[in-house]
Each structure stands twice: as structure tokens, then as C-alpha cells.
Amino acid sequence: MVKAPTEEHPRPAFGWAARDSSGVLAPFNFSRRETGEKDVRFKVLYCGICHSDLHAIKNEWGSTIYPVVPGHEIVGVVTEVGSKVEKIKVGDKVGVGCMIGSCHSCDSCANNLENYCPKMILTYSAKYHDGTITYGGYSDIMVADERFIVRIPENLPLDAGAPLLCAGITVYSPLRYFGFDKPGTQVGIVGLGGLGHVAVKFAKAMGAKVTVISTSTSKKQEALEKLGADSFLVSRDQDQMQAAMGTLDGIIDTVSAVHPLLPLIGLLKSHGKLVMVGAPEKPLELPIFPLLMGRKIVAGSCIGGMKETQEMIDFAAEHNITADIEVIPADYVNTAMERLAKADVKYRFVIDVGNTLKSSN
């Protein structure tokens, strides 16, 4: 017997959900579990809108479970903690990112890499340990195991800090892991969107020399003057690209659309690394000769483990790094999705859940 979303758990919850691949979001009543002994429950105040939310509501990756309540850049204030919770107390500012569960017994989990656990549980549209469906942050309350809760430092604004829980860690982790965090390293950032603009800020704070690589000339002033990039390359300008060949130690590619990799591989020095963090829907073409002729690497990276996510948030607070956001009311969410599909946002929409999410009950 399948239970209705409102009957699965004892605590009533309210949010916005898409019911089918049209991706249209509408008010939705469901339920959250009781606060278990290791759980933290919090009132959601803000939730960022990530590009993967757009893919998910339209089932573009083929894995969506409907109805889907999106949102994995969730921040708020703790209202209740379980008896065995150690690091979080009522009243704390906290967040939840892209995952709320893992197996705790594999090598990845043992090494603080829950994000690479084969049984990692996504914050929404996944099955939890008890078999129920997970629902994300376009909702009034959230509950998660303490291990998957991030403490938000007092000086980090909740609205502009929310997108760091996905966009921030997605770029911070590869900058650290691949050694692009050493002062003076020449780092390229492809795409100046939700991920890219945060990547520029983190790379600069780490002391790197940053080159923004974009298809649109219109973003040059923004990249250099506002975000502090050191140089700007228009990827469609062959003369510019040719002049910059072999100058970069590493590149973080944030673009989720199909695009050519050959020109990017050309920008790398010998032993350079091109790290993909965007997720195009179709496979990209990978030319092998340019990799051989310089021992170059094409790699991937997906968010980060919980320990590193906490490190990233603390680093952001220390260096005053936040996302550039447009705060919207909950009932604007469908328009926001249409605008996001057209890249008409600078650079991240954040839903003001606390003040604008009104239950229809």
C-alpha cells in the first residue's frame, strides 16, 4: 500500500513541487519524519535555485521521482535537535547541500568523501534509508542527519550564502584537490554563471591568477572589474585563444551545454588539468592527441564531502565570499525557472522561503 506524501511521516510540511515533466511547480502538502536521535530539524529561510533543479523538474537526466520538491542550497535556523546530536543546538544557523545520506561503511565514507559513496542519497528525488522519497528545500521545514548538516558562520549572510552549498563546494573542491589553490597558479574558469562567478571569487581568494573564458564579450567588464579576474578570453575569438595557448596550469569548466574541448585543452601548459564540473546532457567529443602531446588530464569533480563543505563555508566567511543573487518570492519560482533556462539571472536566484512561502491550508 503506497502512502500519500502527506501520510508518509508524522510532521506536516509544505512546499512547491513539480508533478510531471512539464516542470511546472505548484503548492504541495507532504510530510517530514520525526526528529530522530541524530537528526537536526530546521525552519527553512532561504533556498537557492540550482541549474540541476531545472534539469530535475523536467526529468532531463531521466532519474526524477515525481512529485519532486527541488532545492539543495538550503539554509535556515534550527528548531529541534535529537538526543544524540553533538555539534548543533536550537537557534544555530545551518544548511543542507546536495546530499542527506550515504552508507557510512565504504572507503569513500571513511575518507570524508560521502559525495562519492555508491549509496549516496540526494537531498531530493531519491530514496531515503527507510524507503521514502526525499524532498528538497523549496519547503518550509527540513530535517537531516547531523552528519549532513553544515554550520553557517555568523558573519555569512544566509541568502547570499545559500548557493555556496552547491555552487560553492562544486568549484572549491577541485580548486583544492587538483592544486589550483597555490598562490600564482594560472587558473582558467570557463563560463561565468552561477558556478563560474563563485569559482572566480574562490580562486582569487586562494591567490591564483584567474582567466575567465566565456563565449560572450558582454561579460568582460563584469569579470575583470567586479569579480576581480586577471584576464578575459572570448572563446570564439581564435586570435585571442591562439595567443593564450599553453598558458594555464588548470581549468575549471562550469558549462553545462555541449561545447568543444579542443580549444580549452590547447590553453593548458604541459601537465595541465581540465576539470569538468558542468554536466552537459550529451557526451562531449574528446580529442586524444592534444592530451598525449603534453601529458594533459581531463578530469571530473562532483560537489565535495561534508568535512570539505564545512571547510568551504568557513573559508567563504573568512574571505567574505558570497554568491551574487536575486532574491525572489516563492510564487515567482516558475518565472525564475523560465529565466534560468535563458540564462537571464545574475547569477543565482534565491527563494525567500521564510517570508514568502504561504501554505494553502
Secondary structure as GFF3:
##gff-version 3
##sequence-region A 1 361
A	DSSP	beta_strand	11	18	.	.	.	ID=ss1
A	DSSP	beta_strand	25	32	.	.	.	ID=ss2
A	DSSP	beta_strand	39	49	.	.	.	ID=ss3
A	DSSP	alpha_helix	51	57	.	.	.	ID=ss4
A	DSSP	beta_strand	74	81	.	.	.	ID=ss5
A	DSSP	beta_strand	93	96	.	.	.	ID=ss6
A	DSSP	beta_strand	99	101	.	.	.	ID=ss7
A	DSSP	alpha_helix	107	110	.	.	.	ID=ss8
A	DSSP	three_ten_helix	114	116	.	.	.	ID=ss9
A	DSSP	beta_strand	121	122	.	.	.	ID=ss10
A	DSSP	beta_strand	141	145	.	.	.	ID=ss11
A	DSSP	three_ten_helix	146	148	.	.	.	ID=ss12
A	DSSP	beta_strand	150	151	.	.	.	ID=ss13
A	DSSP	alpha_helix	158	161	.	.	.	ID=ss14
A	DSSP	three_ten_helix	162	165	.	.	.	ID=ss15
A	DSSP	alpha_helix	167	177	.	.	.	ID=ss16
A	DSSP	beta_strand	186	190	.	.	.	ID=ss17
A	DSSP	alpha_helix	194	205	.	.	.	ID=ss18
A	DSSP	beta_strand	209	214	.	.	.	ID=ss19
A	DSSP	three_ten_helix	217	219	.	.	.	ID=ss20
A	DSSP	alpha_helix	220	221	.	.	.	ID=ss21
A	DSSP	pi_helix	222	226	.	.	.	ID=ss22
A	DSSP	beta_strand	231	234	.	.	.	ID=ss23
A	DSSP	alpha_helix	238	243	.	.	.	ID=ss24
A	DSSP	beta_strand	248	253	.	.	.	ID=ss25
A	DSSP	alpha_helix	262	267	.	.	.	ID=ss26
A	DSSP	beta_strand	268	276	.	.	.	ID=ss27
A	DSSP	alpha_helix	289	292	.	.	.	ID=ss28
A	DSSP	beta_strand	297	300	.	.	.	ID=ss29
A	DSSP	alpha_helix	306	318	.	.	.	ID=ss30
A	DSSP	beta_strand	325	328	.	.	.	ID=ss31
A	DSSP	three_ten_helix	330	332	.	.	.	ID=ss32
A	DSSP	alpha_helix	333	341	.	.	.	ID=ss33
A	DSSP	beta_strand	348	352	.	.	.	ID=ss34
A	DSSP	alpha_helix	353	356	.	.	.	ID=ss35
###
